[in-house]
Amino acid sequence: MGSEERVSQKSKGKGQKGRLRGRPVAMTVVLALGWLVSIDARQESQFAVGRDLAKESAAAHKLAEERTPIPRMANGKPNLSGSWRLSGGGATYSWEEHLGGFGIASEGPTLIIDPADGKLPYQPWALEERERRRRPESAYEENVAKCILPGMPRMMVYNFFIAQSSDRVTIFHGTHPATRIIRFDNRPPLPDNIRLWMGDPRGRWDGDTLVVETTNLNGKGWANLGGDIISDAAHIVERFRMINASTMWWEATVTDPKVYTRPWTMRFPAPHVKLGTQPEENELDFEDSCHEGNVDLKHLKNLYDAAQGSRQ
Amino acid sequence: MIPRFSAIGAVAAALVLAMVSAGSLVALEAPNEALQARQAPQKFVPPRTADGQPDLQGIWRVWNLARYDVEPHPASYGVPAGLGVIVDPPDGRIPYKPWALERKKENFAKSRITFPYDPLKNADPLAKCYIPGVPRITYLGWPFEIVQSKDFVAIVYEWMHIRRMIPLTNRAVPEGIDFWGGLSRGRWDGNSLVVKVTNLSDWTWFDMAGNFHSNAAQVEERYTLSTPDTIDYEVTITDPDVFRRPWKMRMAIQRQRDARLLEYECHELLGQSGVPPTWERDWDKPLVIPKE
């Protein structure tokens, strides 16, 4: 996933190369321009070392076998605080199994554990829409290319830091930073007309598992660079379950009757690994100036505009 | 009336109207925040977090006119007149060096809202949704939430989901790298959170009136809970390239008990208003400091 992540990192503010895989020569002009632009050193360094997904996955599974006690809060609930890094999955292009290649650069295993075939259970119209989104001229429609929030559950394919207290869990997301402050106070849901990229998250404990339910999504975001679809009808249930002191399973079940024939569940091939207790371990103390440096978006818009023109 | 509405102009007019109505509300609520803050009782004993630190957590917002102009200013279209928030120097004015005062006046002239409105011709970095920097993000008027942990204080702003991670651990700052929002380092001084902000750039302003600084600026903020629902906010600006001496602003930050932190993706909304974020970026022209 390392190199795929890297493509995504560069593309942030430099044009979305991830989606341009295998496209005609004209695309290489865009790509070449992207390569010439200097890259944010911090973002590059995060993913510069190529990751061996199988090795990383094996290491995380091994770590999960250690019999270390789960840290707990004074109220007895698991304490999820710390820097967490995902393991073994390449997920910025697609959540289904995919090969690497031009613009994607790294293969990735499927994250879909239900249905068992590892494929998203699309309704026919939605699958067609996804194919439309994979055309190069559609790249301009994608939100992260414009430095707009990735949305949910897409934000969970990046690393994060958790700060927990008795009445809330705060998730500080990395890479395209947003912050989710998740309370357990059973507050009333947001009015239906308030729609958010990150949605309205509400927390509860199911035994030792933190359950976060998200609604009020705006349905505008792409779920990844490969154009997977999450509509405004989506209801996301995330489960965070610590295995021992340094590993945690995360999974999300998405129910979205506008787009899919049935609910589906995603999970990384290996547990998340705790790096430590400081936000800096996930490089969280730097700002994100994506929009300010977004100099390549105009190329994507030119492609988009040209395609619009040729259709008229 | 506004002649010849262009598409952008129409959007801008709506924007200005929204600002006007929001502004009048502000004018009613905050005759002089700085004065109120000064008179606040200092003996308030703040609640503590589980880690024993003064508890500043919650959703907060500044209701004053500093976002228009931190100095005393007369009214202009869409901008209520205000007394300013500068408590030092006593005249309430920023102690600019002569060249810098000229520059400020140029900034002011280049950031007036005139019709038809084109945000790309407005010199205010905020017109293009660029990161406002510190301290401007504090009094921009959007809510923010403070989250504390033993080793850091996080300030999460609704505006463009900006956040500041403020380590309390004496973490070193790199030299020679500028950030829009600088780098923040915090410590507790009694009941006050003191945040030193370095590594600032010369790309940000203090307000909509063109008040500015260079990348030599250093900002020191003090957050002190003065009532259960008020933070006394003091901020000292030091910038020997631009100012004759350090100067200080002071204002109240008010708790928003019934608020929720939502989203304001500024550049997305600008795009919806007809200005897609594809313009040539030109913010990095360095500020030229004249030799003395």
Interface residues (C-beta under 8 A of the other chain):
Chain A: A74 S81 K146 C147 I148 L149 A163 S165 S166 T170 F172 P177 A178 T179 I181 L190 I194 L196 W197 M198 T277 Q278 P279 E280 L284 D285 F286 E287 S289 H291 E292 G293 N294 V295 L297 K298 K301
Chain B: T49 A50 C129 Y130 I131 E145 V147 S149 D151 F152 A154 V156 M160 H161 I162 R163 R164 M165 P167 T169 R171 F179 W180 G181 L183 W203 R260 L261 L262 E263 E265 H267 E268 G271 P276 P277 T278 E280 R281 W283
